[in-house]
Amino acid sequence: MLILARKSNERIMIGDEIEISVIEIRGDQVKIGITAPPSVKIYRREVFDAIQAENQEAARTSPQDLSGLTDLLPRTETSTEQSE
């Protein structure tokens, strides 16, 4: 882990496209700003952990658990029914 000391309005670059700015320091809280390309997903750690847990739970879903989904979807005509 790289540890850096920064003051308010100072910045850190990660590669060529990600910039982290120290916006404000108040007591034990630091506000940071992050500039990154839209393709870079940025999450608070607790949100990231929750997403990972949900993804792992979804990966454990068996095909039998999904069998009732077809009843929830609207019925559409198939291409053979449309041509008749």
C-alpha positions as a printed Julia matrix, in Angstrom:
84×3 Matrix{Float64}:
   0.0     0.0     0.0
   1.27    3.43   -0.93
   0.6     6.04    1.76
   0.77    9.73    0.82
   0.22   12.89    2.85
  -1.82   15.54    1.05
  -3.2    18.93    2.07
  -6.45   20.51    0.98
  -6.51   21.27   -2.78
  -3.6    18.89   -3.49
  -4.01   16.05   -5.95
  -2.83   12.53   -6.71
  -2.65   11.01  -10.2
  -3.23    7.31  -10.86
  -1.95    6.59  -14.34
  -2.81    9.2   -16.97
  -6.58    9.31  -16.48
  -7.48    9.13  -12.8
  -7.06   12.14  -10.54
  -7.88   12.24   -6.85
  -8.28   15.68   -5.26
  -8.44   16.52   -1.57
 -11.43   18.88   -1.47
 -11.79   19.54    2.24
 -10.39   18.37    5.56
 -12.62   18.86    8.6
 -11.73   17.1    11.84
 -11.38   13.37   11.15
 -13.26   13.57    7.84
 -11.71   14.14    4.41
 -13.72   15.01    1.3
 -12.14   13.77   -1.89
 -13.01   14.26   -5.52
 -12.26   11.67   -8.19
 -11.96   12.39  -11.89
 -11.89    9.22  -14.01
 -13.14    7.95  -17.37
 -16.77    6.74  -17.41
 -15.54    3.17  -17.89
 -13.94    3.22  -14.42
 -16.45    2.24  -11.75
 -15.96    4.0    -8.43
 -17.64    2.73   -5.25
 -17.32    3.31   -1.53
 -15.88    0.13   -0.03
 -19.08   -0.83    1.83
 -21.1    -0.52   -1.39
 -18.5    -2.53   -3.32
 -18.63   -5.29   -0.68
 -22.45   -5.37   -0.86
 -22.35   -5.65   -4.66
 -19.82   -8.5    -4.44
 -21.99  -10.35   -1.91
 -25.07   -9.98   -4.14
 -23.11  -11.19   -7.18
 -21.87  -14.23   -5.28
 -25.41  -15.03   -4.13
 -26.71  -14.69   -7.7
 -23.98  -17.0    -8.97
 -25.21  -19.68   -6.57
 -28.71  -19.58   -8.1
 -29.59  -22.84   -9.8
 -31.51  -23.01  -13.1
 -34.46  -24.59  -11.26
 -34.76  -21.41   -9.18
 -35.34  -19.44  -12.4
 -38.09  -21.64  -13.86
 -40.9   -19.34  -12.66
 -39.5   -16.3   -14.48
 -41.2   -17.17  -17.77
 -44.58  -16.67  -16.09
 -43.59  -13.08  -15.26
 -42.63  -12.14  -18.81
 -45.21  -10.98  -21.37
 -45.84  -13.45  -24.14
 -44.67  -12.38  -27.59
 -45.41  -13.83  -30.99
 -42.68  -15.98  -32.48
 -41.46  -15.29  -36.01
 -43.45  -18.28  -37.38
 -46.65  -16.99  -35.77
 -46.08  -13.51  -37.24
 -45.7   -14.81  -40.8
 -49.04  -16.7   -40.8
